[in-house]
Amino acid sequence: MAGRIRASDIEEVKRRTNLADLVGDYVTLKNAGIDSMKGLCPFHDERSPSFHVRPALGYYHCFGCGESGDAFTFLQRMDHLTFAESVERLAARIHYALTYEEGSFSREEGPNRARLLAANTAAAEFFVAQLAGAEAAPAREFLTQRGFDEAACERFGVGYAPRGWDGMTGHLRGLGYTPQELVQSGLASEGQRGAYDRFRGRIVWPIRDTSGQTLGFGARKLYDDDNGPKYLNTPESPVYHKSQVLYGLDLAKRAISRGKRAVVVEGYTDVMACHLAGVEAAVATCGTAFGKDHIAVLRRVMGDDSAAEVVFTFDPDEAGQKAALRAFSEEKRFTAQTYVAIAPEGFDPSDLRQHRGDEAVRELFTRKVPLFEFALRQSIARFDLNSVEGRVAALREAAPIIAQIKDPSLRPGYTRELARMLGSELAEVQQAVRAAERAPRGEQRGGRQAPGQPSEPTRSPEVGRGHPGPSGEPSPARRIGLSTLRNTPTTWLERDALMAMLQQGASVGAELLEQAVTAQVMDPDLRVVRDAIGAALPTLGAPTWWDAVLGAAPETHHGLIRELGMAPMPQRNPDQLAAYARDVVVSLLDRDLVELKRELLARHQRIGDSADPRARQIQQQLVALESARRSLRTE
């Protein structure tokens, strides 16, 4: 058993890891100021970005749910790794050789994710090698007939699982993997005589995460004597969760992020056909319906842009109609516009490319229609509109769809269109739509909790603030206000800056505030206020601004927030108030930059050799830092 990873190696791996690049494999990040990037939080569902990354400091923080940490904690949370596994993953990412020391260190109990992922990678290589063998001739013929040559198969990692019971199992056991690991990874099944191959006599596609790691496989049967399902996927495992993965996302993520468009198709060959035809934003679900977890994955890659597009393809049969209605039921989770593209003659994208060519696949997605329009037509298609009963039933089915259209300006037009389609009086349809708009859509959130917030406050869990003490019993909550803050120059600056942000937020401006809520705040109570302001930023300037700030903070700090919002500011001249507010907020940011400069200088000193490329990079960062400080003051 390997010992403890040397502490100096852990520090070196952390120092060499670019946190923005790592997080960028999971979340689309945008510049948000000096040494700050932001995107949609991968740890909770949110509509406005509140997840901030500070690459130079190697630190991230979400102002919505409170998650924070470094590169190691990010991987631990995202991929459910142990600390040691996260260090090993990052070390492999930067090609750094770790040193292990002898000691009593042992891994946490449970499956070793790194081993399971490595087993999947070895299996993928085995399947690819088998595709070139004599037994795989039917698989190659199947792929060739559908327009996938050797280069296409290599691009997507397509392989072949031999028909024997233990070809892959025997190969991986020879590499040192245990039967238990193969069963845990979903590569093998457990029988009376031990582990045997799960995939046999099938074409195999590797299913990868956004960083390119193989999590599982999808396999299509080839032979008539195979009594299994047409498609067989890896079962749920410690590394594979079908509701959270999209096939092809590792290849499509850059096109999706760059073009602000995602194309969701229904099969592995459809993804291949789209990419080969030039539609490189195509992905597919893996043996399950498209759901809210898939939406969360796409939104993190795409970002929240109202001009972005998600285009679905569905088969024109009954199953496809149900899939469309399921997708529409989750449509409001998207900020992007949603559409449906239906191929002619019932072709899916793979068939379309095979029979009509690449141009036909590209044209398919130019003939898209809004998802709600498609769902509306599908919802009434199964009713007999020639009878009164059929028209009434169709109206009941269709009215909620119109009521759920995100853009209210479109509802009147589609209400008239529905009346025309049903042959009903417009007033009757309008009444049904209004009734559907008033109807509750599931349980409403209680209280004044901000969207995306955890049900219980997670910030400042200090004993003596209503949180459990050593005995496990809640301690009496003490009053938190301006009089309880520490009386130090550091706290004075933080207090005055937060007062300015709360009272003069509109004058300070959204752009500067977005930077300010990422600044370091030493006082733990004021830090809670800073986080609440950060979570409430989307409502800046609106009448609900105060309610949003209060709703984003625990009740223990509502009094402090109100005092900060009501206390007189040092600048009494109304004409100078906006300038003062901006200046004190800039001072808070400047303090952060000074600290960052100190850290960079210390790193430069530790390197010693000025000719070292890392030293030159730090010098460039220092120059940029000074430029940013001057820019802040000038503005």
N, C-alpha and C positions, 0 to 999 in steps of 0.2 A: 504493500500500500504506500502511495506517495505521501511524503510528509507535508509539512506546512510550506506554503509558498513564501519565499523570502520577502520580507517587508519592503526592501529596497526595490525589488522587482515590481511589486504592486504599485508603488509610487511612480516608478518609471512608466509602467503601462498606462496609468492614469494621466501622466504628464504628456505622453505621446499621442493619446487618443483625442481626436478632434470631436468634441461633444456634438457640435452642430452637424457634422457628417453622420455620426451615429444616429442621432435623433431623426435626421433627415431620411433615414431608411424606413422610418415608420410614420413620420409626420411631415407635411409640407410646411416649411418655415419661411417667414418673410422678415426682412429687416424691420426692426422696431426701435431704432435709435443706436446709441453708442454701445458697442459690444452687447447688443441685445437683439434676439430674434424671437418671433412668436408664431404660434400656430394653434390648432385645435388640440385640446388636451386628450392624450390617448388613454387616460385613466378614468374619465367620466364623460358623459354625453353633454355637449354644450353647443350652442348656436353661434356664439361669438368667441374669437380666440382669446384665451386667458392664460395660455401655457407659454412661459418665457424661458429662453435659453441664453445663458451668458457664456459664450465659447471661451473667452480668455480666462475666465475664472473656473471653467469646467463645472458649471452649476446650472440646474434648472429649477423652476418653481411654477406651480399653477396657482393663480389667484382665485380660481373657482373652487377647487377641491382641497387645496393645501398640500398636494404632493410635491416633494422637492428632493433633491439629492444630486449625485454625481453620475458619471458614466456607469459605474458598477451597479448602483441602485436602480438606474433606469433599466438596464438589462434584466436585473433580478425581477423587477415588477412587470416588465413587458413579456418576458419569455419564461417566467416562473423558474428562474435559476437560483442555485445557491450562490453565496458570495464567491466561493472558489471557482465555480463554473463560469461565473461572469468574468472573473479575471482571466481564466483560460480562454474564453471566447474572444475577449478583446486582444489578448496577446497573440492569438492566431490571426486576428484581423490585421494587426500591424507587423506580423512576422517577427515577433519577439520571443526568444527562447527563455522560458521560465526556469528558475532554479528552485528545487525543493529541499527543505531542510528536514532532518530527522526530528521526530517529536511525537507527541501524543495526539496530534491533529487527526481528526477523521471527518468524513463528510456527513452531512445530515442524513438521517434515515430516509429511505424511499428510493425510487429509481433515479439513476444518474442520467440526467437529461443530455449531458454532453456525449455519453456513450450511446444513447438512443439515437441522437442526431447523427453521430458518426456511423452507426449501423445503417441508417437510412441512406447515407451518402455512399457507403460501400455497396449496398443493394442496388442503388441507381446505376453505379458503374458496372455491376454484374449484369443487370438487365440490358444495358446498352451493348455490352460485349456479346451477349447472346443473340441480339438481333442480326448479327452478321453471320451466324452459324447456319448449317444446313437445315436444322429443324424449323428455323424461323422463316422459311420460304413463304408459307401462307401469310404470315404477318407482313412481310415485305410486299407481297402482291396486294394485300388489302390496302396498304398505305399508298402504293404506287397508283392503284386504280383511282384513288381519291386525290391525286395530284400532289402527294408528298414525297419528294425525292430524298436521297440520302442526306443532303445538306439541310433540308427542313427538319428531318428527324434528329439530326445532330444539334440543331439550334434549340429544339424543345426538349432534348434529352430523352426521346422516345426509345423504349426498349422492349424486350420480349422475355416473358417468364416461361421457362421450359415446362413440359408437361409432367415431368417426374414429380415425386412427392417431396423430395428433399434436395433438389439441385442447389437452390439458393441457400437453404439452411446449412447444408454441408459446407458450402463455400465460406459463409460467414463464420461458422464455427471454426473453420480452419484459420480464420483471421483473429481468433481469440474471443469472439462474442459468445456469450452463454445462451443456452436455450431460453432461460428466463428473460434475458434482455431482448431476444428476438420476439418473444410473445408480447412483452410489454410494449414494444415499438409497433406492434401490429403487423410485422412482417411474417410471423408464423402463427399457427394455431396449435392448441394443445390437444393431443389425442391420447388414447390409451397407451400407445407405444412411444409417446414423447412428442416433441415439436415437429411440425411439418409445414411446408410452404403454404402460405395463404393464397398466393397468386400462382396459378398453374395454367399453362397453355393460353396465355393472354398477351395482348399488346398492353404495355404499361407506360403511363405518363407520370413523371415525378411532380408532386405538388409542393411548391416552395413558398417560403415567406418572402417578404419584401427585400430581405437581405440576401436571398438566394439559397438559404439553407433548405434542404429537403426534409419536409415534415411527414410526408406520407405519399401514397400512390393511388392512382385511379387506373383500373384495368378493364379492357373490353374482351369479351370472350370471342373465340375464333371457330371453335369446333362444335359440331352438332351434338356430340356426346357429352358436352359440358352442360350439366344440369343446373349450374348456378345462374345468377341473374346476368343480364346482358352487360351491365356495368357493376363492378365490385370495387369498393373503396377501402382504404385503411380505416379500421374502426377507431373510435375515440381512444386517445392515448395521452400520456403525459405531455406529448409534444404536438399532437394533431387534434384540432377541434374544428370539425367541418363547418360549423356556423360562423367561424372567424377567419376562414381562409378563402381566397379567390384564386382559381387556377389562372396562371399567366400574369399575375400582378407583378412578379419580379421583373418580367420583361416589359410590362405595360406602364409601370409607375412613372417613368420619366415622360412618356407621351401624355399620360393623364395629367400630370402636374403642369407640363408646359402648355398643352392645348386646352386645359380646363374642360376636358370632355372624357367621359368613360363610356364604353360600350359593353353591355352585359349580355352575353350570349348563353346558350344552353348546354354546350358540350365542349370536350377537349379538341375535337377536330374542327369545330367552329372557331375556336380561338386561333388555332393554327392557320386556318383559311383566311381569317381577317388580317392577321399580322402579315402573312405572305402577300396579301393583296394591298398592303399599305395602310390598313386600319390598325395601327399599332397600339391603340388604347383599349383593345378587347380583353375581357376577362370572363370567367365563368364560375358559377358555384360548383361545389363538389358533392354531388349526391344529396343535396338538400335545397329547399326553396330559398329564394332570396329574402333575407330578413334584416332586422334592425342592426344586428352585429356586422353584417356585410356593409350596410350603409355607413356605420361608424368607421369601418376600415377605409372605404372610398373617400369619405369626407376628410379624413386625416391626410390622405395623399393629394386630394384635389384642392383642399382649402375651402373656405366658405365664400363663394363668389356667386352673386345672383345671376351673372351672365354665363356661368358654367352649365354644362349639359350632361345628363345621363340618359343614354339611349338603350332601351331594352329591345331584345328580339324574342318573340314568343312563337311557338308553333301555332298554326291556325286551328288546331283541334280543341276539344273541350278542356284538356289538361292545360293547354296554352292560355285559354281564356281564364281559367282559375288562377294561373300564375300571374296574369296581368292584374286581376282584381286584388290578389294578395300584395303585389308590388304597390298598387295604388293606395292600399290601406296604410302603408308605411311612408307614402310619398311626402308627407309633411315634415318628416325628419330631414329631408334635403333642403338646403338653401338653393341648390341648383335647379334648373328647369328640367323636367323629366319628359321623355318622349318614347314612342314605340315605333319600330321599323318592322314591317311585315314583308317578307320576300314574296315575289310572285309565284304562283302555282304551288304554294305550300313548301317551297324549298327552304332549308335552313342554310346558313352562310356557307357551310362546307359543300352542300349539294349545288348551291348557286355558283360557287367558284368552279366546281367540276364541270358544270354544264354550260355556264355562260361566261366564265372568265373573271379575271381580277376586277375589271372595270365595273361589272355588274355588282360585285360586292361593295365597291366604293359608292356606287349610285344608290344602293339600298339605303344607306344612312342619310342620304340627302332627301329621301322621300318620307322622312319621319313625321309623325303626327303627335300632338301632345298626349301624354299618358292619360289624363283625365278624359279627353275626348274618346280615346280608344276604350277606356273602361266604361264610359257612358254607353257607347254603342253595344259593347259586349253584354252589359247588364240587362238590356232590354231585348237582346236578340232571342232569348229563350222563351219569350212570352208570346201568346197569340194576341196580336194587337187588333185583330178583327172583332174581338169580343170585349164587352165592357169590363168583365172580370180581369181579362188579360191586361188591358190598359191601366186599370187601377193598380194591379200588382206590379206592373212595370214602373209606374210612377213612384210607388213606395220604394222600389229598389234603386231608382235612378236619382231621386231628389237628394239623398244624402251625398251622392258623388258631387253634384253641383255645389252643395253647401260647403264641401271641403276644398273647393278650388282655392289655392293660396291667394291668387290675385282677385280681390272682390270686384274689380272693374270688369272681369270676364263673366261673372255669374249671370248678369241680366241677358247677355247675348246667348249663353248656353241654355238659359231657361226658355227663351223663345225657340231655340233649336229643338229642345226636348218636346215642347208643345207641338211643334211641327211634326216631329218624328212619331209622336203618339197619336196625333190627330185630336188633341184635347184642347180645351179652352185655356188661353194664356193665364187667366186669373186663377184657374184651378191649379196649374203647375206652379205659379208664383207662390200661392199659399202653401203648397207642399214643401217648396224649397225653404221658405221662411220658417216653417215649423221644424225642418231638419236643422236649420242654422241655430235655432234656440235649444234644440235637444242637447243634453250633456254628452260629451264624447269621452266616456270613461270617468273614472274618479278624478276629481280636481285636487290640486295640491292644497294642503291645509296651511293656515298661517300666512306669513309673509316671506316664506323661504324663497330665495332667489333660484331661478332655473339652474339645474346642474349642481346645486349644493347638496352635500350629504345631509341625511335627515337629522344628524346630531352634530353640533359644533365639534371640530377637531383641532382648533387652534388653541394655543396657550393652555395646555393641560396642566397648569401648576396647581399643586395642593393649596387649598385656601381660597379657591375661586369657584367653589361649587363643584369641584371634581373630587373623586374619592381620595381620602387621605390614606395613611399607612394601614389603618384598620379596615379599609374597604368601604367605610361609611362616608358619604359626602360631607365635606367640611362646610361650615357656614360661609356663604358667598360674601366677600367684603366689597365695599363700594369702591369702584374704580372711576376716578375723575382726574381733573387737572391737578388737584391738591395732592394726589397720591403719586404723581410722577416724580422721578428723581430730579434733584435740583443741580444739574450739571450743564455746562455749555453744549455738550453733545445732545442732550435731551432738549435743550432750548431750541436748537436749530431744527430738530426733527418735529417738535411741537409746532413751531411757527410755519414750517413748510406744509404740514398737514392741515393747519388752519387755512392757509392760503388755498390749498387744493380743494378743501370742502366749501369754503365761502366764495372763492373767486375762480372756480374750476373753468368756467367758460372763458374768463379773461386769460387764464394761464394757457388754455388751448389744449385740445385733445392730443395733439402730437407730442407736446412737452409732457403732458400728464402720463401718456403711455410709457415714456421713458422714466418718469419720476416714480411710478409705482413698482419699478424694478430695482430702485435704489436700496442700499442697505440701511436698515433702521435698527438701532441697537436696543432701544427700550422695548420689552416684550409687549406691553400694552399698546404702544403706538404702532408696533408691527402689525397687530391685529387690525387697527384702523387702516393702515396702508393697504393690507390685503383686501379689506372690504371695499375701499375705493377702487382698487384694481378690478375687482369682480363687477362693480357697478358702472364701470366706464362706458359701456354701450348706452347708458341712459343719460350721459352728461348733457346738460342743457335742457333736459325734459322736466316736466313737473314731478315726475316720479323719481328724480335723482336722489332725494333724501331717503325715500322709502327703500330704494334699491340698496343704498349704502347700509342702512340699518338692517335690512333683510339679509345682507351678506355677512353680517357680524353676529357673534353670539350675544345673547341678551345681556350678559355680564358687562359688555362694553358699550351698550346703547347710551348710557349716561355720559361716558367720556366723549363719544361722537357728538352728542348734542352740545356739550360744553365747548368742544372745539369749534362747532359751527356757530355758536352764539357769542363766544368771547370776543372782545374788541381787539382789533389788530393794531400793531404798533404804529402803522402808517395811518394818520387821521385825515390827511388831505385826499378827498375823493378823486381828484384829478391824478393823483400819484398812486392810487391803490392798486390798479392793474399792474403798473410797472413794478411796484414793490412785491406783489404776489409772484410774478414771474421771476424776480430777482432772488427771492428766498428759495423758490423751488430749484432754480439753477444752482444755488449754493449747495443744496442737498446733493444734487447730481455731481457737482464739482468735487465734493468730498469723496464721493465714490470713485471718481476718476483718479484722484490723488492716491487713494489706496491701491487702485489697480496699477498705477505707475510704480508705486513702491514694490508691489509684488513682481512686476516685470523686471525692475532693476535687480531685485534679489535673484531672480532666475538667471538673469544675464551674468551676474557675479558668480553664480554657482557653476556656470558653463566654463568661464575663465578664458577660453580660447576665442578671441574676437573673429578668427577666420572660420570658426565653426558655422555651418549654415543656419543652425538654430539661433546662434547669437545674432546673425544678420537679420533673421526674421523678427526677433525681439526688438532690434533697433528700428525696423520699419514700423512695428506696432507702436513703439514709443513716439515716433514722429507723427503717426496718425492720431495718437492719443492727445498730443499737444495741440494738433490742429483742431481736434474736436473740442477741446477745452476753450480754445480761442473762439471757435464758432459759437459755442454756447453763450459766451459773454457778449460777443458782437450782436447776436440776435436779440 
